[in-house]
Amino acid sequence: MSANDAIGNREREILTAIVETFISTGEPVGSRMLSRGSREGLSPATIRNVMADLADAGYLEQPHTSAGRVPSASAYRYYVEQLSGKTELSKDDEGIIKE
């Protein structure tokens, strides 16, 4: 996943949870913390894999090796765009909606 790729539902849910948790606590967010509150019942390992993909795409940063992750400026931008409805649909999604 690159920063320009569309984020899937699972990635969006986890990124949203990370941003909201970080905003409320001010602390780096770990996979175990997210798995406890996961509505989908995701394991910490699954969440870590998604977090690694989000970090590779530039949405998360890790202050140090043993820390959880914190949202990057790109993550905040994505979060706000989701709230405001100013996201752009992919051509595939536009085609599905038009059909």
PENOR-V498740 format. One line per field, one symbol per residue. ss: DSSP state (@ for helix, = for strand, . for the rest). A space follows every 50 residues. Layout:
ss: ???
//
This chain:
ss: ........@@@@@@@@@@@@@@@@@...=.@@@@@@.......@@@@@@@ @@@@@@...==.......===.@@@@@@@@@@@@......@@@@@@@@.
//
